[in-house]
Each structure stands twice: as structure tokens, then as C-alpha cells.
Amino acid sequence: MSRFTYGKGVVYNISYHLIWTPKYRSHILKGRIKQIVIDALLEKANKLEINIEKYEVMEDHVHLFIKAKPIHKISEVVRYLKGYSSYKVREKYPKYKKYKSFWSPSYYCETIGHISEQTIKKYIDDQMQHHMNNSSSG
């Protein structure tokens, strides 16, 4: 499988590592809420024609490794993903509507080159493993 995507008049490989947190870095991304967030992110990414290569939703933050098209503006992609997932959580859990926003307004974004892809995917995997090891030792 080629790491390149071919479009009309363009060949590209655009990848991002994204991280964001719930408002006040609350530990609420678990159970049903976690699944709603995952489903919403996958659904919205599909509609935006963005590939989520790897993801992990921890109790207090989200990691995404995505592949985008040259037409995508990353700030808009993040806004759409955060906005739609917030909407879906608030639709099922109206108690979160009392807050001005579900997600923190900031996010982390890093562009990822070909050599770094496996490193980022492993980092995201290791985040969950680290969390599980710390949870079971306490």
C-alpha cells in the first residue's frame, strides 16, 4: 500500500497528530460518553473525507492520527470534529448543555512526516497501555 494519495493533479501525504481535552480537563470520557465521542468522530471524519488512522479516547483527552486532503484546513477539521462530538454527547446527556462548551477551546496539532507515522501510532497505543498500567497499580 502506497503512503501517497493520488488526486486530480496532485499527489499527497498529509498527516496530523491531534490532541484535545474536555473543558477543565474533566475525567468524563469513559463508558457510554467515550463511545459516543468515538462514534461521532468516526462519523464526522467520514463525512469530511478524512481518514482517522489511529485514535484513543482517554478519560481526560483525545488522541487522533489523521490523514487529510490538501483542501482541508486543520483548524476547521478540529472545529468540526470537536463540535459534532460535543453535539452528540449533549444530545444524549443534556446535563452537559449547562456548560458553555464541552471541549476546551485549545488543541495540540503536529504535522507528521512519513518516518514519524509509526512512531505516532505507537505513542498513541502506548498512551492506553501506560494508563492501564497506572490504573491497575493504584
N, CA, C and O atoms as a GROMACS GRO file, in nm:
protein
  552
    1MET      N    1   0.084  -0.119   0.000
    1MET     CA    2   0.000   0.000   0.000
    1MET      C    3   0.088   0.125   0.000
    1MET      O    4   0.180   0.137   0.081
    2SER      N    5   0.060   0.215  -0.088
    2SER     CA    6   0.137   0.338  -0.100
    2SER      C    7   0.099   0.435   0.010
    2SER      O    8  -0.016   0.443   0.051
    3ARG      N    9   0.198   0.509   0.056
    3ARG     CA   10   0.169   0.612   0.157
    3ARG      C   11   0.113   0.737   0.090
    3ARG      O   12   0.068   0.829   0.159
    4PHE      N   13   0.116   0.740  -0.043
    4PHE     CA   14   0.068   0.856  -0.116
    4PHE      C   15  -0.077   0.840  -0.157
    4PHE      O   16  -0.125   0.729  -0.181
    5THR      N   17  -0.146   0.952  -0.164
    5THR     CA   18  -0.282   0.956  -0.218
    5THR      C   19  -0.274   1.035  -0.347
    5THR      O   20  -0.207   1.138  -0.355
    6TYR      N   21  -0.344   0.985  -0.446
    6TYR     CA   22  -0.341   1.048  -0.578
    6TYR      C   23  -0.476   1.112  -0.606
    6TYR      O   24  -0.580   1.048  -0.595
    7GLY      N   25  -0.472   1.239  -0.643
    7GLY     CA   26  -0.592   1.311  -0.681
    7GLY      C   27  -0.571   1.372  -0.817
    7GLY      O   28  -0.467   1.354  -0.880
    8LYS      N   29  -0.670   1.442  -0.862
    8LYS     CA   30  -0.660   1.507  -0.992
    8LYS      C   31  -0.555   1.619  -0.984
    8LYS      O   32  -0.578   1.723  -0.922
    9GLY      N   33  -0.442   1.594  -1.046
    9GLY     CA   34  -0.335   1.694  -1.049
    9GLY      C   35  -0.254   1.707  -0.921
    9GLY      O   36  -0.179   1.804  -0.906
   10VAL      N   37  -0.268   1.609  -0.828
   10VAL     CA   38  -0.195   1.620  -0.701
   10VAL      C   39  -0.164   1.482  -0.644
   10VAL      O   40  -0.243   1.388  -0.654
   11VAL      N   41  -0.046   1.472  -0.584
   11VAL     CA   42  -0.006   1.354  -0.507
   11VAL      C   43   0.029   1.408  -0.369
   11VAL      O   44   0.104   1.505  -0.357
   12TYR      N   45  -0.025   1.344  -0.263
   12TYR     CA   46  -0.002   1.400  -0.130
   12TYR      C   47   0.002   1.293  -0.022
   12TYR      O   48  -0.044   1.180  -0.040
   13ASN      N   49   0.058   1.332   0.090
   13ASN     CA   50   0.061   1.254   0.213
   13ASN      C   51   0.059   1.354   0.327
   13ASN      O   52   0.164   1.400   0.371
   14ILE      N   53  -0.060   1.388   0.375
   14ILE     CA   54  -0.076   1.491   0.477
   14ILE      C   55  -0.133   1.424   0.602
   14ILE      O   56  -0.244   1.373   0.601
   15SER      N   57  -0.054   1.427   0.708
   15SER     CA   58  -0.094   1.362   0.833
   15SER      C   59  -0.078   1.456   0.951
   15SER      O   60   0.011   1.541   0.953
   16TYR      N   61  -0.167   1.440   1.048
   16TYR     CA   62  -0.164   1.522   1.169
   16TYR      C   63  -0.184   1.435   1.293
   16TYR      O   64  -0.259   1.338   1.290
   17HIS      N   65  -0.117   1.473   1.399
   17HIS     CA   66  -0.144   1.418   1.532
   17HIS      C   67  -0.217   1.529   1.607
   17HIS      O   68  -0.165   1.640   1.622
   18LEU      N   69  -0.338   1.499   1.654
   18LEU     CA   70  -0.422   1.596   1.724
   18LEU      C   71  -0.450   1.548   1.865
   18LEU      O   72  -0.471   1.429   1.889
   19ILE      N   73  -0.451   1.641   1.958
   19ILE     CA   74  -0.488   1.611   2.096
   19ILE      C   75  -0.574   1.726   2.147
   19ILE      O   76  -0.544   1.843   2.124
   20TRP      N   77  -0.684   1.692   2.217
   20TRP     CA   78  -0.761   1.793   2.288
   20TRP      C   79  -0.826   1.733   2.410
   20TRP      O   80  -0.831   1.611   2.426
   21THR      N   81  -0.875   1.819   2.496
   21THR     CA   82  -0.929   1.776   2.625
   21THR      C   83  -1.070   1.830   2.646
   21THR      O   84  -1.110   1.929   2.585
   22PRO      N   85  -1.145   1.763   2.734
   22PRO     CA   86  -1.273   1.822   2.774
   22PRO      C   87  -1.248   1.950   2.854
   22PRO      O   88  -1.138   1.970   2.906
   23LYS      N   89  -1.346   2.031   2.864
   23LYS     CA   90  -1.337   2.155   2.942
   23LYS      C   91  -1.291   2.120   3.084
   23LYS      O   92  -1.340   2.025   3.144
   24TYR      N   93  -1.199   2.195   3.136
   24TYR     CA   94  -1.142   2.177   3.270
   24TYR      C   95  -1.069   2.043   3.285
   24TYR      O   96  -1.044   1.998   3.397
   25ARG      N   97  -1.036   1.981   3.172
   25ARG     CA   98  -0.969   1.850   3.168
   25ARG      C   99  -1.040   1.749   3.259
   25ARG      O  100  -0.976   1.669   3.328
   26SER      N  101  -1.170   1.754   3.256
   26SER     CA  102  -1.252   1.661   3.334
   26SER      C  103  -1.228   1.518   3.287
   26SER      O  104  -1.200   1.494   3.170
   27HIS      N  105  -1.240   1.425   3.379
   27HIS     CA  106  -1.222   1.282   3.350
   27HIS      C  107  -1.358   1.220   3.319
   27HIS      O  108  -1.406   1.134   3.393
   28ILE      N  109  -1.418   1.264   3.210
   28ILE     CA  110  -1.555   1.219   3.178
   28ILE      C  111  -1.562   1.132   3.053
   28ILE      O  112  -1.670   1.082   3.019
   29LEU      N  113  -1.452   1.114   2.984
   29LEU     CA  114  -1.453   1.039   2.858
   29LEU      C  115  -1.437   0.890   2.885
   29LEU      O  116  -1.334   0.830   2.854
   30LYS      N  117  -1.541   0.832   2.943
   30LYS     CA  118  -1.539   0.690   2.974
   30LYS      C  119  -1.679   0.634   2.954
   30LYS      O  120  -1.777   0.708   2.947
   31GLY      N  121  -1.687   0.503   2.946
   31GLY     CA  122  -1.816   0.436   2.931
   31GLY      C  123  -1.891   0.481   2.808
   31GLY      O  124  -1.835   0.488   2.699
   32ARG      N  125  -2.017   0.510   2.826
   32ARG     CA  126  -2.105   0.549   2.714
   32ARG      C  127  -2.061   0.680   2.650
   32ARG      O  128  -2.069   0.694   2.528
   33ILE      N  129  -2.014   0.774   2.728
   33ILE     CA  130  -1.970   0.903   2.671
   33ILE      C  131  -1.850   0.880   2.579
   33ILE      O  132  -1.843   0.940   2.471
   34LYS      N  133  -1.758   0.796   2.621
   34LYS     CA  134  -1.641   0.764   2.537
   34LYS      C  135  -1.688   0.707   2.404
   34LYS      O  136  -1.638   0.747   2.299
   35GLN      N  137  -1.782   0.614   2.408
   35GLN     CA  138  -1.829   0.552   2.284
   35GLN      C  139  -1.902   0.652   2.194
   35GLN      O  140  -1.889   0.647   2.072
   36ILE      N  141  -1.978   0.743   2.254
   36ILE     CA  142  -2.046   0.847   2.176
   36ILE      C  143  -1.943   0.935   2.105
   36ILE      O  144  -1.959   0.968   1.988
   37VAL      N  145  -1.838   0.972   2.177
   37VAL     CA  146  -1.731   1.054   2.118
   37VAL      C  147  -1.664   0.980   2.003
   37VAL      O  148  -1.645   1.038   1.895
   38ILE      N  149  -1.629   0.855   2.024
   38ILE     CA  150  -1.564   0.776   1.918
   38ILE      C  151  -1.653   0.768   1.795
   38ILE      O  152  -1.610   0.795   1.683
   39ASP      N  153  -1.779   0.730   1.816
   39ASP     CA  154  -1.872   0.717   1.704
   39ASP      C  155  -1.889   0.849   1.630
   39ASP      O  156  -1.892   0.851   1.506
   40ALA      N  157  -1.899   0.958   1.704
   40ALA     CA  158  -1.917   1.090   1.642
   40ALA      C  159  -1.793   1.131   1.562
   40ALA      O  160  -1.805   1.184   1.452
   41LEU      N  161  -1.675   1.107   1.617
   41LEU     CA  162  -1.552   1.141   1.546
   41LEU      C  163  -1.539   1.062   1.416
   41LEU      O  164  -1.505   1.118   1.312
   42LEU      N  165  -1.566   0.932   1.423
   42LEU     CA  166  -1.557   0.849   1.303
   42LEU      C  167  -1.660   0.890   1.199
   42LEU      O  168  -1.631   0.894   1.080
   43GLU      N  169  -1.781   0.919   1.244
   43GLU     CA  170  -1.887   0.960   1.152
   43GLU      C  171  -1.854   1.094   1.085
   43GLU      O  172  -1.866   1.107   0.963
   44LYS      N  173  -1.811   1.192   1.164
   44LYS     CA  174  -1.781   1.324   1.108
   44LYS      C  175  -1.658   1.317   1.016
   44LYS      O  176  -1.657   1.380   0.911
   45ALA      N  177  -1.557   1.242   1.056
   45ALA     CA  178  -1.437   1.228   0.972
   45ALA      C  179  -1.475   1.168   0.837
   45ALA      O  180  -1.426   1.212   0.733
   46ASN      N  181  -1.562   1.070   0.839
   46ASN     CA  182  -1.608   1.009   0.715
   46ASN      C  183  -1.678   1.111   0.626
   46ASN      O  184  -1.654   1.116   0.505
   47LYS      N  185  -1.764   1.192   0.685
   47LYS     CA  186  -1.834   1.295   0.607
   47LYS      C  187  -1.738   1.400   0.552
   47LYS      O  188  -1.759   1.453   0.443
   48LEU      N  189  -1.633   1.429   0.627
   48LEU     CA  190  -1.533   1.527   0.582
   48LEU      C  191  -1.431   1.466   0.486
   48LEU      O  192  -1.346   1.536   0.431
   49GLU      N  193  -1.439   1.335   0.466
   49GLU     CA  194  -1.344   1.260   0.385
   49GLU      C  195  -1.202   1.270   0.440
   49GLU      O  196  -1.105   1.294   0.369
   50ILE      N  197  -1.195   1.250   0.572
   50ILE     CA  198  -1.068   1.246   0.645
   50ILE      C  199  -1.054   1.105   0.700
   50ILE      O  200  -1.151   1.048   0.750
   51ASN      N  201  -0.936   1.049   0.691
   51ASN     CA  202  -0.912   0.916   0.745
   51ASN      C  203  -0.855   0.927   0.885
   51ASN      O  204  -0.752   0.990   0.906
   52ILE      N  205  -0.922   0.865   0.981
   52ILE     CA  206  -0.866   0.853   1.115
   52ILE      C  207  -0.787   0.723   1.114
   52ILE      O  208  -0.844   0.614   1.116
   53GLU      N  209  -0.655   0.736   1.112
   53GLU     CA  210  -0.566   0.620   1.104
   53GLU      C  211  -0.555   0.550   1.238
   53GLU      O  212  -0.542   0.427   1.245
   54LYS      N  213  -0.560   0.627   1.345
   54LYS     CA  214  -0.546   0.573   1.480
   54LYS      C  215  -0.613   0.672   1.575
   54LYS      O  216  -0.606   0.793   1.555
   55TYR      N  217  -0.676   0.619   1.679
   55TYR     CA  218  -0.734   0.707   1.779
   55TYR      C  219  -0.730   0.641   1.915
   55TYR      O  220  -0.722   0.518   1.926
   56GLU      N  221  -0.734   0.723   2.017
   56GLU     CA  222  -0.751   0.675   2.153
   56GLU      C  223  -0.823   0.784   2.230
   56GLU      O  224  -0.783   0.900   2.229
   57VAL      N  225  -0.929   0.745   2.295
   57VAL     CA  226  -1.004   0.838   2.380
   57VAL      C  227  -0.976   0.796   2.523
   57VAL      O  228  -1.024   0.693   2.569
   58MET      N  229  -0.899   0.877   2.592
   58MET     CA  230  -0.866   0.853   2.732
   58MET      C  231  -0.972   0.924   2.817
   58MET      O  232  -1.056   0.995   2.763
   59GLU      N  233  -0.968   0.907   2.948
   59GLU     CA  234  -1.069   0.969   3.034
   59GLU      C  235  -1.066   1.121   3.026
   59GLU      O  236  -1.170   1.186   3.042
   60ASP      N  237  -0.949   1.179   3.001
   60ASP     CA  238  -0.937   1.325   3.004
   60ASP      C  239  -0.877   1.387   2.878
   60ASP      O  240  -0.844   1.506   2.878
   61HIS      N  241  -0.862   1.310   2.772
   61HIS     CA  242  -0.814   1.368   2.646
   61HIS      C  243  -0.834   1.271   2.530
   61HIS      O  244  -0.855   1.151   2.548
   62VAL      N  245  -0.826   1.328   2.411
   62VAL     CA  246  -0.844   1.254   2.286
   62VAL      C  247  -0.715   1.264   2.204
   62VAL      O  248  -0.658   1.373   2.191
   63HIS      N  249  -0.670   1.152   2.150
   63HIS     CA  250  -0.559   1.147   2.054
   63HIS      C  251  -0.615   1.104   1.920
   63HIS      O  252  -0.689   1.006   1.913
   64LEU      N  253  -0.581   1.174   1.814
   64LEU     CA  254  -0.616   1.131   1.679
   64LEU      C  255  -0.493   1.140   1.590
   64LEU      O  256  -0.415   1.234   1.600
   65PHE      N  257  -0.478   1.042   1.505
   65PHE     CA  258  -0.379   1.048   1.398
   65PHE      C  259  -0.461   1.041   1.270
   65PHE      O  260  -0.521   0.938   1.239
   66ILE      N  261  -0.463   1.151   1.197
   66ILE     CA  262  -0.549   1.160   1.079
   66ILE      C  263  -0.469   1.186   0.952
   66ILE      O  264  -0.357   1.237   0.956
   67LYS      N  265  -0.530   1.148   0.841
   67LYS     CA  266  -0.479   1.180   0.708
   67LYS      C  267  -0.583   1.270   0.643
   67LYS      O  268  -0.702   1.237   0.641
   68ALA      N  269  -0.538   1.380   0.592
   68ALA     CA  270  -0.628   1.479   0.533
   68ALA      C  271  -0.593   1.504   0.387
   68ALA      O  272  -0.493   1.455   0.335
   69LYS      N  273  -0.678   1.581   0.323
   69LYS     CA  274  -0.656   1.622   0.184
   69LYS      C  275  -0.596   1.762   0.183
   69LYS      O  276  -0.607   1.835   0.282
   70PRO      N  277  -0.533   1.800   0.073
   70PRO     CA  278  -0.475   1.935   0.065
   70PRO      C  279  -0.580   2.046   0.081
   70PRO      O  280  -0.544   2.158   0.118
   71ILE      N  281  -0.705   2.018   0.056
   71ILE     CA  282  -0.809   2.120   0.068
   71ILE      C  283  -0.854   2.144   0.212
   71ILE      O  284  -0.921   2.242   0.240
   72HIS      N  285  -0.816   2.054   0.302
   72HIS     CA  286  -0.860   2.066   0.441
   72HIS      C  287  -0.777   2.168   0.518
   72HIS      O  288  -0.654   2.167   0.513
   73LYS      N  289  -0.845   2.255   0.587
   73LYS     CA  290  -0.780   2.349   0.678
   73LYS      C  291  -0.791   2.287   0.817
   73LYS      O  292  -0.902   2.264   0.866
   74ILE      N  293  -0.679   2.259   0.881
   74ILE     CA  294  -0.680   2.180   1.003
   74ILE      C  295  -0.761   2.244   1.115
   74ILE      O  296  -0.826   2.173   1.192
   75SER      N  297  -0.760   2.375   1.126
   75SER     CA  298  -0.839   2.440   1.231
   75SER      C  299  -0.989   2.413   1.211
   75SER      O  300  -1.063   2.398   1.308
   76GLU      N  301  -1.033   2.407   1.086
   76GLU     CA  302  -1.173   2.375   1.058
   76GLU      C  303  -1.203   2.229   1.084
   76GLU      O  304  -1.310   2.195   1.136
   77VAL      N  305  -1.110   2.141   1.049
   77VAL     CA  306  -1.128   1.999   1.076
   77VAL      C  307  -1.148   1.977   1.227
   77VAL      O  308  -1.240   1.908   1.268
   78VAL      N  309  -1.060   2.036   1.307
   78VAL     CA  310  -1.071   2.022   1.453
   78VAL      C  311  -1.203   2.080   1.502
   78VAL      O  312  -1.270   2.021   1.587
   79ARG      N  313  -1.240   2.195   1.451
   79ARG     CA  314  -1.366   2.259   1.492
   79ARG      C  315  -1.485   2.169   1.461
   79ARG      O  316  -1.574   2.154   1.544
   80TYR      N  317  -1.487   2.109   1.344
   80TYR     CA  318  -1.596   2.019   1.305
   80TYR      C  319  -1.598   1.892   1.392
   80TYR      O  320  -1.704   1.850   1.437
   81LEU      N  321  -1.482   1.834   1.415
   81LEU     CA  322  -1.475   1.712   1.495
   81LEU      C  323  -1.516   1.738   1.640
   81LEU      O  324  -1.593   1.663   1.698
   82LYS      N  325  -1.463   1.845   1.697
   82LYS     CA  326  -1.499   1.878   1.835
   82LYS      C  327  -1.646   1.919   1.844
   82LYS      O  328  -1.716   1.878   1.936
   83GLY      N  329  -1.690   1.999   1.749
   83GLY     CA  330  -1.828   2.047   1.752
   83GLY      C  331  -1.930   1.936   1.739
   83GLY      O  332  -2.029   1.932   1.813
   84TYR      N  333  -1.906   1.844   1.646
   84TYR     CA  334  -2.003   1.737   1.625
   84TYR      C  335  -2.003   1.639   1.742
   84TYR      O  336  -2.110   1.594   1.785
   85SER      N  337  -1.885   1.606   1.793
   85SER     CA  338  -1.881   1.514   1.907
   85SER      C  339  -1.944   1.577   2.031
   85SER      O  340  -2.010   1.508   2.109
   86SER      N  341  -1.924   1.706   2.050
   86SER     CA  342  -1.989   1.777   2.161
   86SER      C  343  -2.141   1.773   2.145
   86SER      O  344  -2.213   1.747   2.241
   87TYR      N  345  -2.187   1.800   2.026
   87TYR     CA  346  -2.330   1.797   1.997
   87TYR      C  347  -2.390   1.660   2.030
   87TYR      O  348  -2.495   1.651   2.093
   88LYS      N  349  -2.321   1.553   1.986
   88LYS     CA  350  -2.373   1.418   2.008
   88LYS      C  351  -2.376   1.380   2.157
   88LYS      O  352  -2.470   1.316   2.203
   89VAL      N  353  -2.274   1.420   2.232
   89VAL     CA  354  -2.272   1.392   2.376
   89VAL      C  355  -2.385   1.469   2.444
   89VAL      O  356  -2.458   1.412   2.526
   90ARG      N  357  -2.400   1.596   2.411
   90ARG     CA  358  -2.503   1.678   2.474
   90ARG      C  359  -2.644   1.635   2.435
   90ARG      O  360  -2.739   1.654   2.511
   91GLU      N  361  -2.657   1.576   2.317
   91GLU     CA  362  -2.787   1.525   2.274
   91GLU      C  363  -2.831   1.409   2.365
   91GLU      O  364  -2.948   1.400   2.401
   92LYS      N  365  -2.737   1.323   2.401
   92LYS     CA  366  -2.767   1.207   2.487
   92LYS      C  367  -2.764   1.242   2.636
   92LYS      O  368  -2.835   1.181   2.716
   93TYR      N  369  -2.682   1.340   2.673
   93TYR     CA  370  -2.665   1.380   2.813
   93TYR      C  371  -2.689   1.531   2.827
   93TYR      O  372  -2.593   1.608   2.831
   94PRO      N  373  -2.814   1.572   2.835
   94PRO     CA  374  -2.848   1.715   2.842
   94PRO      C  375  -2.783   1.791   2.958
   94PRO      O  376  -2.772   1.913   2.953
   95LYS      N  377  -2.740   1.719   3.062
   95LYS     CA  378  -2.677   1.788   3.176
   95LYS      C  379  -2.552   1.865   3.134
   95LYS      O  380  -2.512   1.960   3.202
   96TYR      N  381  -2.488   1.824   3.023
   96TYR     CA  382  -2.368   1.894   2.976
   96TYR      C  383  -2.401   2.019   2.896
   96TYR      O  384  -2.311   2.094   2.859
   97LYS      N  385  -2.529   2.042   2.870
   97LYS     CA  386  -2.569   2.165   2.798
   97LYS      C  387  -2.554   2.288   2.885
   97LYS      O  388  -2.546   2.400   2.833
   98LYS      N  389  -2.549   2.271   3.015
   98LYS     CA  390  -2.539   2.386   3.105
   98LYS      C  391  -2.402   2.455   3.094
   98LYS      O  392  -2.387   2.571   3.132
   99TYR      N  393  -2.303   2.382   3.042
   99TYR     CA  394  -2.170   2.440   3.023
   99TYR      C  395  -2.163   2.506   2.886
   99TYR      O  396  -2.222   2.457   2.790
  100LYS      N  397  -2.092   2.616   2.878
  100LYS     CA  398  -2.079   2.688   2.751
  100LYS      C  399  -2.019   2.599   2.643
  100LYS      O  400  -2.059   2.606   2.527
  101SER      N  401  -1.923   2.516   2.681
  101SER     CA  402  -1.862   2.425   2.584
  101SER      C  403  -1.825   2.294   2.652
  101SER      O  404  -1.793   2.291   2.771
  102PHE      N  405  -1.829   2.188   2.576
  102PHE     CA  406  -1.792   2.056   2.626
  102PHE      C  407  -1.641   2.038   2.622
  102PHE      O  408  -1.582   1.982   2.715
  103TRP      N  409  -1.579   2.084   2.514
  103TRP     CA  410  -1.435   2.072   2.496
  103TRP      C  411  -1.363   2.200   2.535
  103TRP      O  412  -1.419   2.309   2.527
  104SER      N  413  -1.240   2.185   2.577
  104SER     CA  414  -1.152   2.300   2.597
  104SER      C  415  -1.134   2.369   2.461
  104SER      O  416  -1.133   2.301   2.359
  105PRO      N  417  -1.121   2.501   2.458
  105PRO     CA  418  -1.109   2.570   2.328
  105PRO      C  419  -0.977   2.544   2.257
  105PRO      O  420  -0.966   2.569   2.136
  106SER      N  421  -0.877   2.496   2.326
  106SER     CA  422  -0.746   2.476   2.264
  106SER      C  423  -0.729   2.332   2.217
  106SER      O  424  -0.808   2.244   2.251
  107TYR      N  425  -0.625   2.310   2.138
  107TYR     CA  426  -0.589   2.176   2.093
  107TYR      C  427  -0.443   2.175   2.054
  107TYR      O  428  -0.382   2.280   2.033
  108TYR      N  429  -0.387   2.057   2.046
  108TYR     CA  430  -0.249   2.038   2.002
  108TYR      C  431  -0.254   1.979   1.863
  108TYR      O  432  -0.334   1.890   1.834
  109CYS      N  433  -0.168   2.028   1.776
  109CYS     CA  434  -0.161   1.979   1.639
  109CYS      C  435  -0.015   1.970   1.597
  109CYS      O  436   0.063   2.064   1.617
  110GLU      N  437   0.020   1.856   1.539
  110GLU     CA  438   0.155   1.837   1.488
  110GLU      C  439   0.146   1.770   1.352
  110GLU      O  440   0.074   1.672   1.336
  111THR      N  441   0.217   1.823   1.255
  111THR     CA  442   0.222   1.756   1.125
  111THR      C  443   0.318   1.639   1.136
  111THR      O  444   0.419   1.645   1.206
  112ILE      N  445   0.284   1.533   1.067
  112ILE     CA  446   0.360   1.410   1.077
  112ILE      C  447   0.412   1.371   0.940
  112ILE      O  448   0.335   1.357   0.844
  113GLY      N  449   0.543   1.352   0.930
  113GLY     CA  450   0.603   1.305   0.807
  113GLY      C  451   0.601   1.154   0.800
  113GLY      O  452   0.565   1.087   0.897
  114HIS      N  453   0.638   1.101   0.688
  114HIS     CA  454   0.635   0.956   0.664
  114HIS      C  455   0.711   0.877   0.770
  114HIS      O  456   0.661   0.775   0.819
  115ILE      N  457   0.829   0.921   0.806
  115ILE     CA  458   0.912   0.849   0.902
  115ILE      C  459   0.846   0.847   1.040
  115ILE      O  460   0.863   0.751   1.115
  116SER      N  461   0.773   0.950   1.073
  116SER     CA  462   0.713   0.964   1.206
  116SER      C  463   0.582   0.890   1.223
  116SER      O  464   0.536   0.875   1.336
  117GLU      N  465   0.519   0.842   1.116
  117GLU     CA  466   0.387   0.781   1.127
  117GLU      C  467   0.384   0.666   1.226
  117GLU      O  468   0.298   0.663   1.314
  118GLN      N  469   0.475   0.572   1.213
  118GLN     CA  470   0.476   0.456   1.303
  118GLN      C  471   0.504   0.499   1.446
  118GLN      O  472   0.449   0.442   1.540
  119THR      N  473   0.590   0.599   1.463
  119THR     CA  474   0.621   0.649   1.596
  119THR      C  475   0.497   0.705   1.663
  119THR      O  476   0.472   0.678   1.780
  120ILE      N  477   0.418   0.783   1.590
  120ILE     CA  478   0.296   0.842   1.646
  120ILE      C  479   0.194   0.733   1.676
  120ILE      O  480   0.130   0.736   1.781
  121LYS      N  481   0.177   0.639   1.586
  121LYS     CA  482   0.082   0.530   1.611
  121LYS      C  483   0.122   0.452   1.736
  121LYS      O  484   0.036   0.416   1.818
  122LYS      N  485   0.251   0.425   1.752
  122LYS     CA  486   0.298   0.354   1.870
  122LYS      C  487   0.277   0.440   1.995
  122LYS      O  488   0.239   0.387   2.100
  123TYR      N  489   0.301   0.569   1.987
  123TYR     CA  490   0.281   0.660   2.100
  123TYR      C  491   0.135   0.655   2.146
  123TYR      O  492   0.107   0.648   2.266
  124ILE      N  493   0.042   0.658   2.052
  124ILE     CA  494  -0.100   0.653   2.087
  124ILE      C  495  -0.132   0.519   2.153
  124ILE      O  496  -0.204   0.516   2.253
  125ASP      N  497  -0.082   0.410   2.098
  125ASP     CA  498  -0.101   0.279   2.161
  125ASP      C  499  -0.043   0.277   2.302
  125ASP      O  500  -0.106   0.228   2.396
  126ASP      N  501   0.077   0.332   2.317
  126ASP     CA  502   0.144   0.332   2.447
  126ASP      C  503   0.071   0.416   2.550
  126ASP      O  504   0.079   0.388   2.670
  127GLN      N  505  -0.001   0.519   2.507
  127GLN     CA  506  -0.077   0.601   2.600
  127GLN      C  507  -0.180   0.517   2.674
  127GLN      O  508  -0.194   0.528   2.795
  128MET      N  509  -0.252   0.433   2.601
  128MET     CA  510  -0.353   0.349   2.664
  128MET      C  511  -0.287   0.246   2.754
  128MET      O  512  -0.334   0.222   2.865
  129GLN      N  513  -0.178   0.186   2.708
  129GLN     CA  514  -0.108   0.086   2.790
  129GLN      C  515  -0.057   0.150   2.918
  129GLN      O  516  -0.070   0.090   3.025
  130HIS      N  517   0.000   0.268   2.908
  130HIS     CA  518   0.051   0.340   3.026
  130HIS      C  519  -0.064   0.369   3.122
  130HIS      O  520  -0.050   0.351   3.243
  131HIS      N  521  -0.175   0.414   3.069
  131HIS     CA  522  -0.292   0.444   3.152
  131HIS      C  523  -0.342   0.318   3.224
  131HIS      O  524  -0.374   0.322   3.342
  132MET      N  525  -0.348   0.208   3.150
  132MET     CA  526  -0.397   0.083   3.209
  132MET      C  527  -0.301   0.034   3.319
  132MET      O  528  -0.346  -0.015   3.422
  133ASN      N  529  -0.171   0.046   3.297
  133ASN     CA  530  -0.074   0.004   3.398
  133ASN      C  531  -0.083   0.089   3.524
  133ASN      O  532  -0.073   0.038   3.635
  134ASN      N  533  -0.103   0.221   3.506
  134ASN     CA  534  -0.114   0.310   3.620
  134ASN      C  535  -0.244   0.290   3.696
  134ASN      O  536  -0.247   0.302   3.819
  135SER      N  537  -0.352   0.257   3.624
  135SER     CA  538  -0.481   0.235   3.688
  135SER      C  539  -0.482   0.108   3.772
  135SER      O  540  -0.540   0.106   3.880
  136SER      N  541  -0.416   0.003   3.723
  136SER     CA  542  -0.419  -0.125   3.793
  136SER      C  543  -0.321  -0.129   3.911
  136SER      O  544  -0.334  -0.214   3.999
  137SER      N  545  -0.224  -0.037   3.912
  137SER     CA  546  -0.128  -0.039   4.020
  137SER      C  547  -0.173   0.042   4.141
  137SER      O  548  -0.106   0.042   4.244
  138GLY      N  549  -0.288   0.113   4.129
  138GLY     CA  550  -0.330   0.201   4.238
  138GLY      C  551  -0.428   0.147   4.330
  138GLY      O  552  -0.468   0.215   4.424
   0.00000   0.00000   0.00000
